[in-house]
Amino acid sequence: MPHRLTPGAMYASVHSYLQELEESGVDGVPHDEPAATEAAVGSGSGVSLQVEPQTLAEVRQLMGDCQRCGLAATRTKLVFGAGNPQARLLFVGEAPGADEDRRGEPFVGEAGAVLTRIIEAMGLKREQVYITSLLKCRPPANRHPHKDEIEQCAPFLAQQIRVIGPEMIVALGTSAAQTLLQSREPISQLRGQFHTYHGIPVMPTFHPSFLLHHKDNKQHYWDVWNDMVLVLGRLGLAVPEKKKK
């Protein structure tokens, strides 16, 4: 069974990733040693935290009432993530939709119901995994994320991954997969095989919204299930038997 990454390995991984983001033009991404500097959080909150937060609550506090990109002007609620903070398995989607924006929780609409069915089909519960998204605010009309929005939000996703230390990441959809893997390949080419995000195995697969939009094509559902079978096998978990109807 795979072992959880050590704190040192996790820090080295996210340190490298944040450096790459800064070198690509992201302004203000922290990459010093933990506890070396402090950063103000929130808009006028007057609260400060270590650059490298140690809990998900501290990552959320670091985001504050985020105004780092234009999505702050149109969102209802910031959608941070939910689930087991020490989960072995992490699901990363693209961005919140209308239901998520209204409730402040990830994957609670129709696509969320599909994801829940996938998780339960794996023999797991939502409370056992952690679910978040690349963006924490809903893009207008559910459009795809813009480059500047990804650049502002990706460091917080990196912090979430570092704190959780999952043994496996499932990237749901093109944006999440391409960002984590620094790839331009379409999801149809990325899925079905393991990739690596700084030492952590990543399985890209179709987004639940894609399945809803192509609900008549049952093969897409089986493609996702086959991806999850590979995930379960890598985690050393039993694979529930499923039969095509």
N, C-alpha and C positions, 0 to 999 in steps of 0.2 A: 504494500500500500504506500502511495507517495507520502512523504513527510512534509509537514508545514515548513515553509521557508523560515530560516532563522531571522531575528530582527536585523542582524548585520547585513544579510543578503537582501532583505527587503529594502533596507535603506540605500544600499548601493544601487539597487535596481531603479528606485524612483529618483535618486540623485542623478543618475545618468540620463534618465528620461527628461527630467526638468531642465538639465543643462542643454539637451538637444533642442527643447522648445525655446529656450532663451536665445540660443545661437541662431534659431530660425526667425527670430524677430519678435518673440513674445516679451513684452516689457514687464519687468518687475517680478519675474518668477524666482522664488527663493531657492537657493541650492547650496547654502552654507551648511556646516555641520549642525546637528540638532543643538538647540539651546544657545547657539552662538549669537543670534540676533533675535529681535522681536519685531512683530509687525502689527500695526493697528488693524482692528477688525470692525466691520460695520461702518455705517455712514454716521460719523460723529458720535460713535458709541463710547469712545474714550477707553475701550477695553483693549488689552494687548495680550498676545499669545506667543509662545515659542513658534518659530518658523515651522518646525516639524511637530505637528500635533500628535498626541499619543492615543486619542480616542476619536470615534466618529463624532461625538458631541463637540469636541474641540475643532474638528474640521468644519462642522456646521457653524460653529461660532465664528470661525475665521472668515467664512463667507459673509456673515452678517446679513444686512439688508442689501444684497448685492446689487450694485449699480454699474458693474464693469462693462456691460454692453447694452445695446439698445433694447434688448428683450425685457429689461426691467420696466420699461414704460408700458408694456402691453400685458405683462403677466398678472394673474390674480394671486397665485401663491408660488413660492419657490418649492420645487419638488426635489428633495435631497436624496432619499432612498429609504428602504425599509427591510427588515428581516433580522437574521442572526448576525450580530457584529463579529462573530468568530466563525462565520460560515466557511465550509470547505469549498462551496460552489457559489460563484458570483455571476449573476446575469446582468449584462450591460446593454441597455437599449439605446435608442437614438435621442429622443426628447419627449417631454410630457405632451399629452394631448389635452383635449378640452376637459375631460373628466378628471384627469390628473391635476390640471391647472386649478380646477375648482376645489378639489379636496386636499391638494398638497401631498398626495401619495402616489407612488409609481405604479403603473400598470393596473389601474382599477376600472377601466372602461371595457369595451368589447375585446380589444387586443389583450387586456389584462386577464380576461376570462379565458382566452385561448392559452396564454402563458401558464395560468393556474392549472389548466387541464394537462398541459405538457409536463409540468412539475409533478403533478399527482400521478400521471402515467409512469413516471420514473420511480414511483414508490416513495416520493418525498412530499413534504409539505412546504408551503411558502415560508413558514416560520423557521424552517431549517436552513434556508438559503438566504442570500442577500440580493436585493434587486435595486438597481439604480439606472441612470441614463447618462449618456455623454453630456447632454445639456441639462441644466436644472430648471430652465424656464421654457415655456411653450413658445415656439415660433408661430407668428401669425398664420392662420389658416393651415397649420400643421405642415408648413413648407419644410424643405430640408435645411439643416443648419448651414449658416454661412461660415466662411473661414475664420473671421474675426471672433465669432461667437464660440467656435470650437477652441480657439487659442486661449480665450479667457476662461473657459470652463474646464478644459482638459487637465490643468494642474490640480484641480480639486478632485477629479476622478482619480488621478494618480495618488493623491493623498488617501483617498478612500481605500484604494487597493493596497497601499502600503500598510495602513492600519489594520485592515481585515486580514491580510495575508492568506488569501484563498489558495487552495490547491489547484483550482481549475476556474477558468473564466469562459463563459458562453457569451459571445458577441452577437447580439441580435440585430441583423441588418447591416447594410452597406456602410453607413456612417460610423457606427461603433467599431466595426471590424477594421475598416481602413484606417481609422485614427489610432487604434491600439497597435495595429501591425505596421503602421507607416507604409501602407500599400495603396495602390490605385487599382488593384484587381477588383472586378465585380464580385459580389457575394456568391454568385453562381460558380465562380472559379475558386473562391477561398474556402467554401464550406466542404464538409466531408473529410477534412484532414486537419491534424493538429498543427498549430503554429505556436509561437512563443512570444510572450510579452515579458521581457526581462526575467527570464527563468520560469515563468508561470505558463503552463500549457493553455492555449486558447483554442476553442472550437467555434468558428464562425458558423452561423446558420441563418435561415430566413427569419425575418421579423414576423411576429404574430399578425401585424397589420397586413403584411404581404399575403399571408395565408387567408385572411378574411377577404381580401380583394380578389383572390383566385380560389375561392372556396370550392368551385366545381372541379378543380384539378387536385384530386386526392393524392397524386404522386408527390406534390410539394409537402404534404403532411407526413408522408412516409419518409421523405428526404430528411425532414427535421427529426423524426423519430430515429432514423438510422444514425444521425449525428449524436443524439442523446444516448444511444446504445454505446457508442464509442466513449462518450464522457463517463458513463457509469462504469464501463470496463476499466478506464484509466484510474478511476477513484476506488476501484476494488469493490464496487457495490453490485448486488444482484440485479439482473436485467429481467423485469417482468415480461411475461410472454404476451405478445400481441399478434393478432391474426387479421389479415386484410378481409374486409367484408365484401 
